[in-house]
């Protein structure tokens, strides 16, 4: 667990999580919201490139599960835009950009979600883990999720406050010609 504070989540961490949570391959792929093809790709990377960074959303789900091993996503996650509105009511202003980055996605996704665009399976799992019926619990979950997202970003050398996404290419600064 101490290594979680020192390095970003890699695909080899998925094996550790699977063992800790006592999940078979089918349950682990479901937890990550991975299709069978995606799960096959993850497994291949686990064998051939174990130090490869995990998908950011998968990394955030795994960070959550390491600290909340009894948590379980539900089959009925709220829509992303709906959860953002609930969060705004519980914790105050949250930008769509910040919300999307916090879920391990590109900053531009948040606006699309507010317009009703669907979120992918891994994102639905994340939403399900964050969601709570009470505003107090939702705010608490969001605070913990945020801490995990900021930690993972920092370990990947991403400035969470300035980020546009989770890749180096997406975060290159373009000099202003002025």
N, C-alpha and C positions, 0 to 999 in steps of 0.2 A: 504493500500500500504506500509505503514511503516513496517508492519510485514514481508514483503518480504526480508527485510534486516536483520532480526533477526532469521528466521527459514527456514529450507528447505521446498520445496514444498511437501505437503502431498496430499493424494487422496481427502481429504476434500476441498482442494484448488480448485479442479476441479469444484465444485459446485459454488464457489465464482466467478471463471472465467466465467462459463456458464451464471451466472446472469449479471455480468459486461458486457459481450459481447452480451447479449441478444440472446443466441443461444438455440435452442431446443436440445434434446438429440441426434438426428440424426446428426445435424450439429456439435455438440461438438465431437462426436465420429469420424466424418470425419476430423475435425481439428487435432485431436490427431493421426490420421491414425490408428484407432483401428477397428478391425473387430467386427462383432456383438458379437462373443464369448468373445473377449477381453473386449469390452465395458461392457458386462454383468459381467465379473470378476471385472472390475473397480467399477461398481455400487455396487456390493456386498461388496467390500472393503470399499466403501464410507459409507455403512450402518454399517458394523461390525467392521472395523478397520480404522476409519477416520484419525488416526495419522500415518498410514502406509505411508512410503515414496513413492512418485509417481515414476514411471519409469523415469530414468534420462532424456531420450529424451523428454518425455511428460513434465517434469518439465521445461526443457529449452524452449520448445514451449510456455508453460504458462507464464514463465517469460517474454518472448518476447511480448506476447499478452497483458500482463498487461501494458507494456510501449508503445505498438504500437497497440492499440485496433482497429484501422481501417485497419491494415494489413490483407491480406488474401493470403493464399498459392494458387498456381495455380495447375491445373491438370497436367502440363507439367514441372516438376522439372528437372533440369539437372542431369546427372549421377553424382554420388559422386566423382569419379575420375576426371571427367571433371571440376566440380566446384573446386576441390582442385588445379588443374592446373591453372584455372582462378585466384584463390586466390594467388597462388605463383607469377603470373604475376603482380598482383595488390599490394600485400603487402610484397612480398619477401619470403624467405624460410619458409615453414611450413612443419613439418614432418607429415607423414601419421599417426603416433601414436597420435600426438597432434590434428590433424584434427578429428580423430575418437573420442577421448575423448571429444572434444568440441561439438560433436553431441550427447553426452550422451551414447556412446557405448564403448565397450572394445577396448583397444589400438590396438589390432591385426587386427581389422576390416579395418583400413585404408589401409593397404597393399593389402588386398583382393579387396577393392574397386578400387584401382589403376590397378589391374589386370582385372577389368571389372565385378567383382561380384556385384550383385544387392544389394541395400540398402533396408531396410524394409519400410513399409508405413509411420511410424512416422518419420523416417529419411528423406524420400522424402519430407514430409511436412516441416521439418526443412530446408532442402536445398532450398526449394521454398521460404521460408521466408527470407533467407540470400541472395539469388541470386539477382543480379541487372545487368542491361545492361551496365551501365558505371562503369569503374574501380574505380572511386572515391567513388561512392555510394556502390559498393561491398566492398571496403576497410572499409568504414564507418560502414556498416552492420556487417561485420566480427568483427570489434573492439567492437561493442556493444554486439554481440553474445558472444564473448570471455569474456567480463566483466560478463555477466550473468552466463556463464559456471563456471568461477572461483568463483563467489559468491556462486552458488549452491554447488560446491565441498567443499568450505570452511565450509559452514553451515552443510555439512554432514561429517565434519572432515576428508576430503580427501585432501592430498597434491597434487594439480593439476600438479605440476611440476614433481612429482615422480610417479604419479598414473599409474597403468596398466589397471584400469577399475573403475567401480563405486561401487563396493562392498568391504566390509572390507576383505573378504577372498581373493579377487584378489589383494589387496594391502598390505598384510602381508609381512614384510621384512624377508627374509631368511638370516641368518648370513653367511657371507663368511668364509669358513673354514681356510683361510690363517691367 
